[in-house]
Amino acid sequence: MNSVMMGLEKPRKIEKYVHGDRDFGTVYFMSSRPTYWPVLEIHRDLNFIYYSELESSIQTSLAEETGYMNSFINGDMIKVDIENGIEWLVEKDVLREYKLISPMYGSTNNSFVYKNIEYKIIDLLNVYKALKRYNYKNNDLWMDNFKCNGDIGSIKAVGERGLIRMLGLKYTEIELVRLLSFDIKGDENSTLLNYKPLIRSGSVYYLMSTWNMFLLDEQ
């Protein structure tokens, strides 16, 4: 949604074209930026704001469902459980992010097939939530390392089974983990690297604090 629009228009013939102090005579001009794109940019930005925002009532509902906050209808007392704050952040983030692409993929109960196995979109989102949950829980550790020795770009190598345990997933979900990762030894288009929250080399995954912290929200 935030890509730069590139396209080609039909060349325009321009008589006596002057640029600076030089007269180029007759030239044919073809723009790589369609004239209609500025209008589309406006609609894109407005749609992004609309789809990426969650109503306060929805955020409150998520806070109550995750146990982060309990409100009392007949009073003004609100109980906040900090321990469940991460779960609220995860659910809120994923709901907001999926809202952006839901016009393309529809309900989270819709099915898709990957490696001859049928999954539901919610299955993939649950793996994605596990990644975000891991990031939030380790964010303080990464920041402590940065404060102590400036090391915020550390890389942790871990095997598939170890990663599954770290994320609290089942091994039957390994194909979904692979789907969310970019294999530097594979034959995937290199541009997909910017759209994958995990990087691996075969069955070895590399967890990089800066990549995990800042890339996930851009998916």
N, C-alpha and C positions, 0 to 999 in steps of 0.2 A: 504494500500500500504506500510505502514511502519511497518507492523507486523513482528515478528520474526518467521521464517519458522520452523515448527516442523514436523517431520515425522519419520518413522521407516524404516530401511533398513534390508535386509536379514542378519542374523548373520554370522559373519566370524569366522572360526575356526583358532585359533592361537596356534601353538605348542611352548612350552617352553617360555611362556610369562613372562617377567621379568619387575617388576616395582620397581624402587628404588633398594634396596638390597634384595628384596624378589622374589623368583622364584615361580610363580603360576602354573607352568606346562602347561597343555592344557586348554585354555579358549575359550569361544565363545563371541565375541564382536559384539555388535549391536549399531550403532550410532543413536542418535535422531536428528542429524543435517545432512541431505542428502548431499552427496559430490557434487551434482550439484548446491547446493544453492549459493555458492560464485559467480558463473557465473550469476545466476539469479539476485543476488543483484546488480551487475554492471548494468545490463539492467534496473532493477527497478529504480536505482538512476538516470540513464541517462534519462529515460522516465519521471521521476518526474520533473527533471529540465526543460525538453522540454515542458511538458504539463502545468507546473505551471507558466511559464513565459509568459508575454504578450508583443507583439511587441510594440515598442514605438509609432508607427503609430496608433495602436489600443487604447493605453492609451490617446493619443492626441485627437483621435476621441471621446472617452468617455468624456474627459474634455470639449470638445466643445458642445456635446449633452446635458450634464448636466448643462451647463451654467457656469462652473467653469472657463473656459478659452475661450477667443475669439481671434483668430489669424487673421491677415490680410495678404492676399496673396501678395499684392503689396507693402508691407512695412515690417518693422521689429518690429512693435509695437504689444505687446501682453497684453491684458487686463485680469486680474485675479480677479474673484469675490469670495472672501473668504467665503461668506455666502453659496455658492454652493459647497464648498470644500468637505463637508461631503457626499453629494450626489455622487460626483465623486469617493470618496473612497469606498462607498458602492457598486456602480456599478462595479468598478474595482475589488474589492475583490471577489464579487460573480461570476463574469465572470471567474476570474482566478481559483476559487475553482471548479466551475462547469466544467471547461475545463478538470479537472483531472478525473472526473467520466463520462464525456460525452461518452466515448467509450462504457460504459455499458448501459446508459440510452438514448443516442441519442438526438434527437431534443427536445428543451424545449416545443415544441408544442405536444409532445407525451402525451397520456392520461394514467391515472392509476385510479383504483377504490379503495377507502378507505371508510369503513363504508357504503357501498352500494351507495356511491356518486362518480360520475366520475369527476376527476379533470385533469388539464393539469400540467405538471411539472413546467411551468412558474408560476402557481398559488402558488405552494409550495415555489418557489424561491422568490416570492413577499413577502410572510410572513417572510421568512428568511431575506430578505432585511430590513424589518421593525424592526426586532430584532437587526440587525447590526447598523441600523440608530439610534436606541435608545441607543445602547452602545456607539457609537461615541459621541452623544450629551451629554451623562451623564459622559463621561470619565473625563472631567475637574472637575466635581463636586466630583467624587470619589477621584481624586488626591488631591483636596483641603481638603477633610476630612482627608486624609492620612497625609498631611502636618501639619494640625492643631492638630490632636489628634492621629495620627497613625492608624486611623480606615479605613483600606482599605478592610476589610472583612465584611462589613455590609450586613445584609440580610433584604430585603424588601418583606413582604408578601402582595399579592394582589389577589383579586378574578378574575374570568375569564372575567367578563364584564369590570372591571377596567383595566385589562391588555389589552383588546381589544381597549379601549379608549386611553390608553397610547401609544400603538403602531400605532394608527391611522388606524386600520383595521375595517372591517365590521364583525358583529356577524356571518354572514354566513360563515366566514372563521375560525370559532372556531375549527372545526375538524382538520384543518391543523395545528393550534396552538397545539392541543393535540398530533398530530402526531410527532411534533418536541419536545415534552416534555417527560420526564420520570416520571411516576407515582409511587411514593414510596409505595403506597397502592395497586398497581396493581400486576399482575402476570407476568410482563415482566422479561426476563432474566436480571439479575443484571449487566451483562457485557455491556448492552446497555446504561447504565448510562453514560459511557465515550463518547458516540456518540450523546448525546442529548443536545441541547443548553439550554433547560429549565428543571427545576425540579419542580414537583408539588406533592401535596398530595390531591387527589381528584380534587376539583375545586379551590384549593388555590395554587397559584404559588409563588415560592420563587426566588427572583431576587438577586443573589449574585454577587457583583462587580468583584471579582477575577475570578469566574466561567465564567461569561459572557464575560469578557475581553479576557481571554486567551484560553477558550475552543472552541469558535466559529470557529476560524481559523483552528482547528484540525479536524473539521468534515470531 
